[in-house]
Amino acid sequence: MLSQGAQVPLQQVTGKTSVQLKDKQGKTTVEITDLPDDSIVIKPDYFKPPNILKNLNGQRRRADFAIISNFNGEKWIICIETQKGTGKDRVHVEQQLRGAQCLIGYCQCVGKSFWQSAKFLDGYKYRFISISGINIDKQSTRFYKPKSQPPGQLHDTPDNFREIFNRQNIYFDELK
């Protein structure tokens, strides 16, 4: 469905599937490791913003990446915004995450309508992540074990996104 340039290739590193999220505009790289093998990673901002919409509330913005995956019987769509510094305010990041969610919704409609797949992308749980303070010059080679999400802090809406600071290597489990 998506053009080749919009997809990010997966890699096999020491028998585990990983992906490098390279944002050329922000000059950042983050590696997500232990991805399920059937994952698809896309760049929602690869496409030009839809000129049919005004940008009054940020509706032309989109996050940098989205991971679509099945993991242990659960279906996940994880929208990720990356930034080198910490300069973007929460509203700006939220708008970008909403834009990625809207693009996925559009793809879902296309799959249902043009592919006649009535359940295309149904049953997926959304998660929204902002990864900031990425310093390319001081790249850590250490992976951190996933921490459990604090009670009441589920990051399943763009306005309640999870923030990850100063990390270039992240386990997939940490994003769910």
Solvent accessible surface area in square Angstrom, and as a share of the most:
residue,aa,sasa,rsa
1,M,100,0.44
2,L,41,0.20
3,S,58,0.37
4,Q,149,0.66
5,G,31,0.29
6,A,0,0.00
7,Q,66,0.29
8,V,18,0.10
9,P,105,0.66
10,L,57,0.28
11,Q,74,0.33
12,Q,120,0.54
13,V,69,0.40
14,T,129,0.75
15,G,72,0.69
16,K,100,0.42
17,T,5,0.03
18,S,0,0.00
19,V,0,0.00
20,Q,57,0.25
21,L,0,0.00
22,K,113,0.48
23,D,19,0.10
24,K,179,0.76
25,Q,164,0.73
26,G,24,0.23
27,K,140,0.59
28,T,3,0.02
29,T,28,0.16
30,V,1,0.00
31,E,30,0.14
32,I,0,0.00
33,T,13,0.08
34,D,50,0.26
35,L,8,0.04
36,P,18,0.12
37,D,112,0.58
38,D,83,0.43
39,S,7,0.05
40,I,87,0.44
41,V,2,0.01
42,I,1,0.01
43,K,58,0.25
44,P,0,0.00
45,D,56,0.29
46,Y,111,0.42
47,F,66,0.27
48,K,177,0.75
49,P,54,0.34
50,P,56,0.35
51,N,126,0.65
52,I,157,0.80
53,L,80,0.40
54,K,143,0.61
55,N,72,0.37
56,L,139,0.69
57,N,116,0.59
58,G,5,0.05
59,Q,75,0.33
60,R,65,0.24
61,R,78,0.29
62,R,29,0.10
63,A,0,0.00
64,D,9,0.05
65,F,3,0.01
66,A,0,0.00
67,I,0,0.00
68,I,23,0.11
69,S,3,0.02
70,N,61,0.31
71,F,46,0.19
72,N,130,0.67
73,G,82,0.78
74,E,66,0.30
75,K,82,0.35
76,W,12,0.04
77,I,2,0.01
78,I,0,0.00
79,C,0,0.00
80,I,0,0.00
81,E,1,0.00
82,T,3,0.02
83,Q,17,0.07
84,K,102,0.43
85,G,39,0.37
86,T,93,0.54
87,G,77,0.74
88,K,72,0.31
89,D,88,0.46
90,R,116,0.42
91,V,92,0.53
92,H,48,0.21
93,V,3,0.02
94,E,37,0.16
95,Q,32,0.14
96,Q,19,0.09
97,L,0,0.00
98,R,102,0.37
99,G,7,0.07
100,A,0,0.00
101,Q,58,0.26
102,C,93,0.56
103,L,30,0.15
104,I,2,0.01
105,G,25,0.24
106,Y,143,0.54
107,C,12,0.07
108,Q,44,0.19
109,C,85,0.51
110,V,32,0.19
111,G,0,0.00
112,K,71,0.30
113,S,70,0.45
114,F,149,0.62
115,W,128,0.45
116,Q,144,0.64
117,S,40,0.26
118,A,82,0.64
119,K,163,0.69
120,F,45,0.19
121,L,29,0.14
122,D,49,0.25
123,G,66,0.64
124,Y,46,0.17
125,K,88,0.37
126,Y,47,0.18
127,R,21,0.08
128,F,0,0.00
129,I,0,0.00
130,S,3,0.02
131,I,0,0.00
132,S,5,0.03
133,G,19,0.18
134,I,1,0.01
135,N,54,0.28
136,I,67,0.34
137,D,132,0.69
138,K,159,0.68
139,Q,106,0.47
140,S,46,0.30
141,T,130,0.75
142,R,170,0.62
143,F,71,0.30
144,Y,99,0.38
145,K,163,0.69
146,P,56,0.35
147,K,166,0.70
148,S,106,0.69
149,Q,53,0.24
150,P,71,0.45
151,P,132,0.83
152,G,78,0.75
153,Q,94,0.42
154,L,82,0.41
155,H,1,0.00
156,D,57,0.29
157,T,57,0.33
158,P,5,0.03
159,D,77,0.40
160,N,60,0.31
161,F,14,0.06
162,R,44,0.16
163,E,75,0.34
164,I,16,0.08
165,F,113,0.47
166,N,108,0.55
167,R,42,0.15
168,Q,10,0.05
169,N,13,0.06
170,I,0,0.00
171,Y,45,0.17
172,F,1,0.00
173,D,63,0.33
174,E,14,0.06
175,L,0,0.00
176,K,46,0.20
